[in-house]
Amino acid sequence: MQNGGLRLKHRVAVIGAGWAGAAAALTLARADVAVTVFEAAKIVGGRARRVEKTERSFDNGQHILLGAYDRSLALIASLHGEHVDHVLERRSLSMRMAAHLPEPLVLRAGAGPAPLHLATGLLAARGLTISEKVATCLWATKYLLCARPAASATVSELINEQPRRVRALLWEPLCVAALNTPAERASAGVFIEVLRRSFLPNRSASDMMLPRVDLSALLPEPALAEVVARGNTVLTSSVVMALRNEDAGVSLVTRDAEHAFDQVIIATGPQHVARLLESFEHSQLLRHALESLQYEPISTLHYEFSAGMDATDAAMLMLDGAPGQWLFAQRLPNGRVRASVVISAHHRADDEADLLRNGLAQLRQSFALPEPIWSQLITEKRATYSCTPAQVELLSHLPRAVGAVRFAGDWCVPELPATLESAVISGERAAQAIIQSLPKLTN
Ligand SMILES: Cc1cc2nc3c(=O)[nH]c(=O)nc-3n(C[C@H](O)[C@H](O)[C@H](O)COP(=O)(O)OP(=O)(O)OC[C@H]3O[C@@H](n4cnc5c(N)ncnc54)[C@H](O)[C@@H]3O)c2cc1C
C-alpha cells in the first residue's frame, strides 16, 4: 500500500521498546500501519538489552532462547537473514554441571526423534542411578503425554513423587531457570507447558540458543531500524507520562508535547501500566490487579578473565547455587573470556562486593582463575513476575485491551512464563488485533 492508503492514515503509538514493543511495532510497520514508538530509555530492549558502562558493553543479564521459541526465532531470522547463525549459536540440549561438584549431572539429548530423545538422553545421563533414570522417564511420560496438573498445583507438589536427587539435580534447577520462580512457589501447569513445548514437537525444540551479539542487537534494534526505514518514527529517551481517552482515539502526554493517536499499544512492564491508565474509566480492577503483582529478581555477575577458563568448555554449565546457578562463558574479540554467573529468583541480602567475591570463589572451585580484569553485578529487581499458580490464574483473566488501548508484554501470555517468547507473541498479537480491526475502522 502506498503512502496515504487507509492503513497509513491510522496512527498507532507503541509505548515501550522492549521485545514486546519492538515485535508489535515491526508487525504494524510491515502491514503498512503508521506507527510511532516511545521508549523511556536511551537503549532499546527493556529487560533484555545492552548496557554501556565503564567503556564496555554487556548485556543486563544472560539470556537463552529455546528452539521452541517459534515466534522470536522467526522474527530474528527475518531480521538477520543469512547471518542468523552468527547472531545465535544453536546447541543441542545439554545440562552439564561444573566438574568439581560432588554430585555431577550430565544430561544430553539422546538418539531418536522427539520425545524419544529425552528418554534416551535420560537413560544415558551421568550422575543418576538406574532406578532414578527409570522413575524420571516414567514421570516424564506421564506428564508430557497424558496427565495435567491441577491449576493450583506447585512444581514441588508435581515432582513430589520423584526421587530426591532427581528433584534437586534436575527439576528444581530447571524450574527456576525456566520460570524464574522456585519450585515450591512455581506453577506446575506452566512448567509442564514449557516441558511439552520443548520436548514434544521435534528434536530442535529443546535446543538452547545462545546469543552471540548483544541482546539489543539481536532483535529490538534491527526491528526498529526496519520500522524507521518503512517511514515510521522511533523516539528513545521519551517517557510517556499519561494517556487520555478521547472521543476519537487516545492522547499521549510526554514531557514536552501531547500527541493524538487512533490506537495505542502499552508494551511496558506490568508495573508501569496502572499509572498510564489512571484516567481511564472502568480500568480500576485491571490497575489493582497489576499493582498487586509480585516479582522475582535476577542477579548476573559478569567477570572478564585473561586466562584460566576455556570459553567453549564453559559456554554453559550448571553450578550448585552457592551463589551462582548457571555459568555462561564466551570469548571476546580481544581474546579475553567473559564469564556471566546467573542467580535467578535471587532474594539475597549480600551486598554487591560480597556477591562478586562469593561468585568468584565459586568459579575458582572449578577453574584456576587469576584476578578478574573487570567485574560487574547487575540485579534486575523485577526481572519477571512470580510465576505462581495464583498469579498465572489472575493474569489469565485480565483484559488485553481497554477501549483504544491494547496491551503487550510478557505478562499477557500467562500460559508461558515471562520470557522473550511471551513478549514477542504478545506484541505480535496486539498488532494483529489492530490490523484486523482496520477495515472496520477506516470504512
Ligand atoms: C536478567 C534477566 C534474565 C532473563 N533471562 C531470560 C532468558 O534466559 N530467557 C528468556 O526468554 N527470558 C529471560 N528473561 C525475561 C525477559 O527478559 C522478559 O520476559 C522480556 O524481556 C520482557 O519484555 P517486554 O517487552 O514484555 O518488557 P520490557 O523488556 O520490560 O520492556 C518494556 C519497555 O517499556 C519501557 N517503558 C516503561 N515505561 C515507559 C513509559 N512510561 N514510556 C516509555 N517507555 C516506557 C521500558 O523502558 C522498557 O524498555 C530475563 C529477564 C532478566 C531481567
The ligand as a Gaussian input file, in Angstrom:
#p B3LYP/6-31G(d) Opt

LIG

0 1
 C       18.371000     -10.734000      33.980000
 C       17.265000     -11.359000      33.184000
 C       17.441000     -12.606000      32.604000
 C       16.427000     -13.165000      31.845000
 N       16.648000     -14.363000      31.228000
 C       15.773000     -14.792000      30.299000
 C       16.090000     -15.909000      29.475000
 O       17.146000     -16.514000      29.593000
 N       15.193000     -16.282000      28.523000
 C       14.018000     -15.614000      28.339000
 O       13.262000     -15.978000      27.418000
 N       13.673000     -14.570000      29.124000
 C       14.513000     -14.132000      30.098000
 N       14.206000     -13.049000      30.865000
 C       12.866000     -12.422000      30.749000
 C       12.776000     -11.461000      29.549000
 O       13.874000     -10.573000      29.540000
 C       11.494000     -10.639000      29.653000
 O       10.397000     -11.518000      29.788000
 C       11.259000      -9.786000      28.409000
 O       12.415000      -9.069000      28.063000
 C       10.091000      -8.818000      28.679000
 O        9.930000      -7.982000      27.555000
 P        8.754000      -6.920000      27.486000
 O        8.901000      -6.243000      26.174000
 O        7.468000      -7.571000      27.828000
 O        9.007000      -5.877000      28.667000
 P       10.274000      -4.929000      28.957000
 O       11.501000      -5.572000      28.495000
 O       10.181000      -4.562000      30.399000
 O       10.023000      -3.644000      28.055000
 C        9.255000      -2.551000      28.476000
 C        9.859000      -1.279000      27.918000
 O        8.965000      -0.198000      28.211000
 C        9.729000       0.951000      28.536000
 N        8.854000       1.838000      29.316000
 C        8.315000       1.638000      30.545000
 N        7.532000       2.693000      30.892000
 C        7.568000       3.565000      29.855000
 C        6.958000       4.825000      29.611000
 N        6.133000       5.406000      30.503000
 N        7.234000       5.474000      28.446000
 C        8.053000       4.909000      27.510000
 N        8.657000       3.702000      27.694000
 C        8.411000       3.034000      28.841000
 C       10.894000       0.366000      29.341000
 O       11.987000       1.273000      29.377000
 C       11.198000      -0.909000      28.564000
 O       12.153000      -0.696000      27.545000
 C       15.180000     -12.489000      31.689000
 C       14.995000     -11.242000      32.298000
 C       16.011000     -10.674000      33.028000
 C       15.811000      -9.317000      33.639000

